[in-house]
Each structure stands twice: as C-alpha cells, then as structure tokens.
Amino acid sequence: MNQSFKLLQQKLGQIVFGQEVIVEGLMIALLAEGHVILEGVPGTAKTLIVKLLATLINGDFRRIQLTPDVLPADILGTNIFDFNSRSFTLSKGPIFTQILLADEINRTPPKTQAALLEAMEERQVTLDGNTIPLSELFWTIATQNPLEFEGTYPLPEAQLDRFLLKLVVSYPGKVAEKQMLHNILNGFEPRDLKQMPLESVMTVAQVLEARQMVRRVRVEGPVLEYLLELVLASRQQTELMLGASPRATVGWLRASQAQAWLADRDFVTPDDVKAIAIPLLQHRLILKPEAQLDGVSINQVIQTLLTRVSVPR
C-alpha cells in the first residue's frame, strides 16, 4: 500500500516538475483526511496538480470556478419542483463528488464560502432541512492568488481552520521549467488530460484503506506531550493574537502519523511533528498588529516556537 502512494507521488512529480514539496504535502493531507489551500501566483500548475491527482487515483472530480456572483445553491444544489409529479427533486451541485477543487476561493463572497463549512467538517450537506451524506473520501482543495486583493474576500478564521494545510506554490527552478518545455514539445497537453496516456495507479478504496493504516501508526507518550506543548505554546506567544485550535491539534496528530507512514515507519518521531508545523500553522495563527508593524512574519513565529519547546529524547 505504501508503495502505491510512493508511485502516485512519483508520477505526479514526473509531470509537475519542481513542485515536489507541494506533492508531498498533498499526499500527507490525503492520508490525514485534511483539506488543503494551494496558494500561488497564476500559472504555477495548481489546478493541474489537483486534476492529475484525481486522475491517478481514479477519483470523481468536480471543479467550481468561484466568482463574486456564485451563490451557495450553485455549490450545494437545490430542490426543483416537478409539475408532472408534483414533488421536489434534488438537483445536486458540484459538492457531491470525491475531490472538489474550489478555484480562487477568495473571489467569492462570505455567504458562498460558508456553503462549504458543513461539508468540510462533517462530510454532509443540509438542504431544506434534509441532511445528505457526501462521499467518504470527500476532499476539498482550494486555490487562491496571494498577490491580488482588489475584489477579493479573505476567508474567515473559522473556515481557514477547517483546512489542514496551506501549501505555498512557488515558481519552479530552471531545470524543472526546462523539462516542462521538453514535455510540451513532446506532446504533453495539460488542457486535455483525457488524451494523455495517464493510467490510475491506485483506487479510492485503496486510499480509504491507507487512511485506516495511518490511524494505526503509534504515537508514544513523549511525542504526544511534545505536540501538546507546541500547541499550548502557540497560544502563549506574545506576538500572536490567536494560537492553534483543538482542531489544529487533532490535524497535527493525523498529519504527523501520515508523515511517518510515508517514511515507512509505524511510529511518529518529533521530526515528523516539526516537519509539518509550517504548512499546518501558517494559515491559522494571527499576528498582533504591533508584531506586524515590527515586520514579524508568521513563519518566524513558528520557527521560534519550535526552538523554544524542548524536543523529547
């Protein structure tokens, strides 16, 4: 099972060059049952990575292009009255899928962003008083552009906290971008993946089975205590107005187990906990205004946090 995930990671890396860190983060989030924010400037293959991943695990994929005029019903669906049968029929929205890409999530108003809240937390949707379960795999990946702020709606803290990881997509290096050009010259067409000879390397059932295996990865007492100390310390940092939530604690535990499982270990080490700290915390912690004026960054605070809390031996 672990080998299948390594093959999946390898296949993604062969097509999307220079984004190995992003691919690894997506693997961890998929195993840890956590949603992801992909943040990066336009043209850095954010959407392509998600479409490729859905293809390689043979998962049902839907995409929502979020704009200011998108309504909650455009995501969730609505009940339509049938005059012939004189009854309502549910027309399901794109949220009824296994892998959901919420493209440019900060382009849509808060009431539409909030349509994802219940689905992301509870894997269900409530419409007209009826609760409808979603796929067991249900996984949301949202993209956003960090450079443009005009006409955008920043995600509220309650929704940011529902995302396990925030992965920052950077430009590829020269070697990776050169290989990308060679792929294009050799016929790779990112706009039409259906014409490419892409075969799935695993199934959704195998992903769900792997998630159960990740849950069985051992976390010894000292490592668990270390994780808790980091969380508690984040709530006491003088530069922060908001520290890590209990939801973040659970997510950190699951992500650390996934990190260990991908490394072929059946136990979590402090290094597993530390390795996932920045992508797990950077979108959750909120700096105080005075810290922002002093030029302090969230990543600096996280690094300070990791330095202050002693690592168990």
N, C-alpha and C positions, 0 to 999 in steps of 0.2 A: 504493500500500500504506500509506504513512504517513497519507494522508487517511482511510483506513478506520479506523485507530486513533484518529485525532482525532475522527471521527464517533462511534466507540464511547465515547470519553471524554466527548464532549458529551452523548450520550444518557444515560449514567449520571448525569452532573451535573444533567440536567434532571429526573430522577426523585428522586435522593437529594440534596436541597439542602443546602448548607453543608458538604459533605464533599469539596470539590474536591482538597484535598491528599491525602486518602486514595485517591481515584480515580486521581490521577496516580501515586501510589506503587504501586497495583495494576497499572497499565499498565507501569511500569518492571519490576516483578517478573515479570509475564507474559512480557515480551520477553527478560528476562535469565535466564529458566528458574529462577527462585528462589521458594521457598516463603515464606509470609507469616504473621506473627502479627498479628491485629487485636485490640487491647486497648482496652476501653472499658466504661463502665457500661452496665447493661441498657437497652434501648430506644433505642439510637443507630443502629439500622439496619445493624448489622454483618452479620447473616445475609442481610438483604435485598440488600445490595450484591453479595454473592457470587452469590446466586440470579439477580439481574438480569444480572450479567456472564456467567454461564454461558448464560443465555437469548440474550443478544445476540451471542454467538459460536457459538451452536448447538452447545454442548459438552455431553457426557454429564456429569451432575451427581449426586453422592450426598452425603448428609449423615449423619454419625454424631453422635448426642447422647451425649456421654461422661459417664458417671456412675461412682460407686465400684464398681458390680457388673459393669461391662462387662469382658469378657475378651478377650485377643488374638484368639481364634477368632471373636469377634463382628465383628472388623475384617477379618481376613485370610480367613476361611472355614475349612472343614475337609473332610477326606475322609470320606465316609459309605459304609458297606458296604451294597451292594445284594444281598440274599439271593437274588434271582432270577437275576442274572447272576454272582453270587459274585465280585464285584470291587468296588473302591472307586471312587466317583465324587466329583469335587471339587465341593463347593457353595461357590461364590465369595462372598467377603464384599464389603462396600461399597468396599473399597480398589481394586477392579477397575473403575475409572472414569477419567474425564479430569480432572474438577475435584472434589476431595474437600474438604468442609467438616468439620473436626474441631471441633465446637461444645463450648465450655467444656472445653478440653483439660486444664486443671489440676484438673478434677474427678475424674479417673480415676487409678488407682494407677500407679506407675512401670512395672510389668511390661506394662501395657496401652499406656502411652505408648510404650514401647520397640518395640511392634509396628509402629510407623511408621518406625523408623530406617532399615531396609534399603530400604524403598520410596522414602523421601525422597531418599536418597543415590544409589541405583543403579537406580531405576525397575524394580525386580523384587521378587518375593516368594518366599521359600523355605518350602515346606510339605512335611513328611515327607521331606526330602532332595531334593525336586524344585524346581527354580528356574523360576518362571513370570514372563515379562516383562510389564510394565504398559504402558499407553498411552504413546506418545511424548510426548504433551502433559502427562502426569500432573503435577498441580499441587495442592499441599496448602495450604489456608488454615485456620489455627486461630484460634479466638476464646478470649478469657479476660477475666474480670472482675477489675480491679485492686483492688477495694475489699474483697472478702470473702476471708478467709484460713482460716476455720474449715472443716475438711473438704476442704481442697484439697491438691494435691501439686505443688509448684513443679517446673517442667521442669528436668532436669539440664543442665549446661553442654554436654554432647555433643549433646543434642538441640536446645538453643537455637541452637547454632552451625550447625545444618542449615537454619535459617530465614534467608533472605536479608535480609528487612526485618522490623522491628517497627513497625507503624503505629498510633499512638495516636488513637483516635476520640474527639473531644470533642463537646460539645453544639453544635448549630447556632446561628447568630445569630438575632436576632428576625425579620429579613426572610426568611431561609431557612425558619424554622419557620412563619411565616405562610403562605408559599407552599405548604408541606406541608399545612397545614389546607385551603387552597383546593383542592388536588389531591384530598383526601379528600372534600370536599363535591361535587366534580365527578365522583366515581365511582371514583377510584383505590382499588383493594383490594389492599393488599400481601400479604394472606394467600392470595390466589388469583390468581397471576400468569398462569395459563393462560387466564383470562377477559379479560385485558387485551390490547389490540391491539399487542402487542410483536412486532416482527419482527427477526430477526437481521440485523446489519449487516456481518458477515463470518463466515467459516468457520474451523474448526480448521486446515484445510490452509493458509489464509492466515496464521494465527498462526504456524505452523511455518515458513512461508516468510519471514515478517518476522523471526523469530529468526535465521535464517541471514543476513539482511541486516544485522542488528545486529552480528553477529560480524565483519562486514567493515568496520565503522566504524574509522577509523585512530586509533591511539594513538601519538603521537610520543614519542621518547626522553625529552625533559624532563618530559612529563606522566606517563609511566610511572615515571620516577625520583621524581617528586613523590608519587605514590601509594605507592610503596615506602617513602619517608621517613616518611610519615604512619603506615604500619603499624608500622615499626620503632620510631618514637617512642612509639606506644601501648604497646609492650612495656617501655618505659623510664620511663613516667610514675610518679613516686613515689607517687601516690595510688592506683595500680592494683595489684591482686594478679594480674590476668590481662588481657593485651592481646589484640589481634586475631590470629586464627589464619591460617595459609596459605589455608584455605578462605575466610576473610573477604576475603583479598587478591584471590582469583580472583573472588569475588562482587562486590567493589567495582569491579573492572575491567569486568565484564559490565554492572553497573548503570550505570556511567558511560557506556558505549557506548550503552545504551538511552536514557539521558537525552539524549545528543547526537542520536541518531536521531529522537527525538520532537520535537526542536527543529529538524529539517530540516537537520542538519549531518552531514557524513561524516567528521568528526574530533572528538576529545574535547578539551575545554579544562579547565584547572584548576578552573573554576567548576562544571563537571559533577561532578568528583570531590568538591568541597566540598559541593555541593547534597545529595548522598546520604549524607553522613557520619553524621548523627544517626540516621536510621532503620536504617542498616546496622550501627552500632556499639553502640547503646544497650542492646541485649539481650545483647551478647557480652562487654563489659568488666565486670570485677568490682572493686568498690572494696575497699580495705583497711579493716578495722574502724575504725582510727583516723581515716581520712578520713570514714567515715560518722558517727562521733561528732562530727566538726568541722562536720557539716552540708553536706559537699561532695556535689554531685549528679553523676551520670554525664554529663548534658548539659553541665554546667560544664566537666568534664574534656575533653570532645570539643571544645568551643569553645576551650579553652586550647591543645589540640593543634593545631587549625587555625591558631591565632595564632602558635605557636612555629615551625612548619615554614614556611620561606620559599616563596613561590609563584614558579614559574618565569615568566620574561618572554620 
